[in-house]
Amino acid sequence: MSQYDQIKVDLVEAARHLAERGVFKGTEGNFSIRVPGARAFAITPSGVDYFKMRPEQVCILDFDLNKVEGGAKPSIESGIHAVAYQLRADVNTVIHTHQVYASSLALIKTPIPALFDEQVRYLGRGVDIIDYAPSGTIFLRNKVKAKIRNGNNAYILQNHGVVVFGSDTERALHNIELLEKCALTYLLALCTDKKITKVPLVIREIAFAKLRQDEKRYARL
């Protein structure tokens, strides 16, 4: 028995949920959960089908990317997960996907403005673009590091995919699906060539203030 057994089981179950919903396909993307009370996180292994993944294959890494436990190679994107946990004490789950609609915006380098109250309440003032860098490199890690201090919970990686945060696994799963809804809606609106309206500034700031209150509360736990 290991102290990490339950977090590994939780990670596999949540990742399989995203695979069943079609968010993860094959072996693409990656998922991590912060280990409570430690400078470490559990992350999905590299190159393992989510429907075949076993808890013993889940990797436990410290924030310097040293392997603490796990029988497989950790995800190539472990660096962006580590930097999120280091910089954002409110973040307890990180998900990186190549989901279709948000990734379409990644190809045209188009951020998502504040379209809906719920979007601002849970994802932030907008979904910003993080400029391109090759997968799994220190260059990508540094570009992520430079962006994520603003308190938003979703970002589009140019020519790559998305990275989404949550205060817990349930919230991160919600945020992934909310992001895809916003991306699809925005793409359809763009196709009309009509003016796209946004949430009024005062409402946006009220919603974002509630998100920031949540983040401060989780950062203290």
C-alpha positions in Angstrom: 0.0 0.0 0.0 1.1 3.5 -0.8 0.0 6.9 0.5 -0.7 7.8 -3.1 -3.0 4.9 -3.9 -6.2 6.9 -3.6 -5.1 9.9 -5.6 -4.0 7.5 -8.4 -7.4 5.9 -8.5 -9.1 9.3 -8.5 -6.9 10.4 -11.4 -7.6 7.3 -13.5 -11.3 7.6 -13.0 -11.4 11.3 -13.9 -9.3 10.8 -17.0 -11.5 8.0 -18.1 -14.5 10.2 -17.7 -13.0 12.7 -20.1 -12.1 9.9 -22.5 -15.7 8.6 -22.4 -16.9 12.2 -23.1 -14.6 12.3 -26.1 -12.4 15.1 -24.7 -9.4 12.8 -24.5 -8.8 10.6 -27.6 -6.3 7.7 -27.7 -3.3 8.8 -25.6 -3.5 12.6 -26.2 -3.6 15.2 -23.5 -2.7 14.8 -19.8 -4.2 15.3 -16.4 -2.8 15.9 -12.9 -3.9 16.3 -9.3 -1.9 18.1 -6.6 -0.9 15.8 -3.7 -2.4 17.5 -0.5 0.2 18.8 1.9 3.2 18.1 -0.3 5.2 19.7 -3.1 4.1 16.9 -5.4 1.4 15.9 -7.9 0.0 12.8 -9.6 0.0 12.9 -13.4 -1.1 10.6 -16.2 1.7 8.5 -17.8 2.9 9.1 -21.4 1.5 7.0 -24.3 -1.1 5.0 -22.3 -4.6 4.7 -23.6 -7.0 6.2 -21.0 -9.4 3.2 -21.2 -6.5 0.8 -20.4 -4.7 3.0 -17.8 -4.1 1.5 -14.4 -3.5 3.3 -11.1 -0.1 1.8 -10.7 1.0 3.5 -14.0 0.2 6.9 -12.6 3.3 8.9 -11.8 4.0 11.0 -8.7 6.4 13.8 -9.3 7.8 16.6 -7.1 7.8 20.2 -8.4 11.3 19.7 -9.7 9.9 16.8 -11.9 11.8 14.1 -9.9 9.8 10.9 -9.9 8.6 10.0 -6.4 6.6 6.9 -7.4 5.1 5.3 -10.5 5.8 2.5 -13.0 5.6 4.4 -16.2 7.1 7.5 -18.0 5.3 10.7 -16.9 3.6 12.9 -19.4 5.8 15.0 -21.6 3.9 18.1 -20.5 4.7 17.5 -16.8 6.5 20.8 -16.7 3.5 23.0 -17.3 1.6 21.1 -14.6 4.5 21.7 -12.1 4.7 25.4 -12.8 0.9 25.8 -12.4 1.1 24.2 -8.9 4.1 26.3 -8.0 2.6 29.7 -9.0 -1.1 29.1 -8.2 -1.8 27.9 -4.7 -5.5 27.8 -5.6 -5.0 25.2 -8.3 -5.4 21.6 -7.3 -6.1 20.0 -10.7 -4.6 20.7 -14.1 -5.9 19.3 -17.4 -4.3 19.7 -20.9 -6.4 18.6 -23.9 -6.5 18.9 -27.6 -10.3 19.3 -27.6 -11.6 20.2 -31.1 -13.4 23.6 -30.8 -11.0 25.3 -28.5 -8.1 23.9 -30.5 -9.6 25.4 -33.6 -9.2 28.8 -32.0 -5.6 27.8 -31.2 -5.0 27.5 -35.0 -6.3 31.0 -35.7 -4.7 32.5 -32.6 -8.0 33.8 -31.4 -8.7 34.4 -27.7 -12.2 34.1 -26.3 -13.6 37.3 -24.8 -16.0 37.6 -21.9 -19.1 36.1 -23.6 -21.1 34.7 -20.7 -21.5 35.3 -17.0 -20.7 31.7 -16.2 -17.6 31.8 -18.3 -16.2 34.8 -16.4 -17.3 33.3 -13.0 -15.3 30.1 -13.5 -12.8 30.6 -16.3 -11.8 34.3 -15.8 -12.1 37.6 -17.7 -11.2 35.9 -21.0 -9.4 32.9 -22.4 -6.0 34.2 -23.4 -3.7 32.8 -26.1 -0.3 31.4 -24.9 2.1 31.9 -27.8 3.5 28.8 -29.5 6.4 26.8 -28.2 7.2 23.1 -29.0 5.5 20.5 -26.8 7.3 19.3 -23.7 10.0 22.0 -23.8 11.2 24.6 -21.3 10.2 27.2 -23.8 6.5 26.1 -23.5 6.8 25.9 -19.7 8.2 29.5 -19.6 5.4 30.8 -21.8 2.8 29.2 -19.6 4.6 30.6 -16.5 4.4 34.1 -17.9 0.6 34.1 -18.4 -1.0 32.2 -15.6 -0.6 34.6 -12.7 -3.7 36.6 -13.8 -6.2 34.4 -12.0 -7.8 32.9 -15.1 -8.5 29.2 -15.2 -8.3 28.5 -19.0 -5.8 29.2 -21.7 -5.4 28.4 -25.3 -2.0 27.1 -26.4 -1.3 28.3 -30.0 -1.2 25.5 -32.5 -1.5 23.0 -29.7 -4.6 22.8 -27.4 -5.7 24.1 -24.1 -4.7 24.0 -20.4 -7.4 24.4 -17.7 -7.2 24.7 -13.9 -9.6 23.8 -11.1 -9.7 24.2 -7.4 -10.6 20.5 -7.3 -11.1 17.7 -9.9 -14.8 18.3 -10.2 -14.3 22.0 -10.9 -11.6 21.3 -13.4 -13.9 18.8 -15.3 -16.6 21.4 -15.3 -14.2 24.1 -16.6 -13.0 21.9 -19.5 -16.6 21.4 -20.7 -17.5 25.0 -20.1 -14.5 26.1 -22.2 -15.5 23.8 -25.1 -19.1 25.2 -25.0 -17.7 28.8 -25.1 -15.3 27.9 -28.0 -18.0 26.3 -30.1 -20.5 29.2 -29.5 -17.8 31.8 -30.3 -16.8 30.0 -33.5 -20.4 29.9 -34.7 -20.8 33.6 -33.9 -17.7 34.4 -35.8 -19.1 32.7 -38.9 -22.0 35.2 -39.0 -19.8 38.2 -39.5 -22.1 40.1 -37.2 -20.9 42.1 -34.2 -20.3 39.8 -31.2 -21.5 41.3 -27.9 -19.7 40.7 -24.6 -20.7 40.7 -20.9 -21.0 44.3 -19.7 -17.8 45.5 -17.9 -19.4 45.9 -14.5 -21.0 42.5 -14.6 -17.7 40.9 -15.8 -15.8 42.5 -12.9 -18.4 41.3 -10.3 -18.2 37.7 -11.7 -14.4 37.8 -11.8 -14.3 39.1 -8.2 -16.3 36.1 -7.1 -13.8 33.8 -8.8 -10.9 35.6 -7.2 -12.5 35.2 -3.8 -12.8 31.5 -4.4 -9.1 31.3 -5.4 -7.9 33.2 -2.3 -10.0 30.8 -0.1 -8.5 27.7 -1.8 -5.0 29.1 -1.6 -5.3 29.3 2.1 -6.4 25.7 2.6 
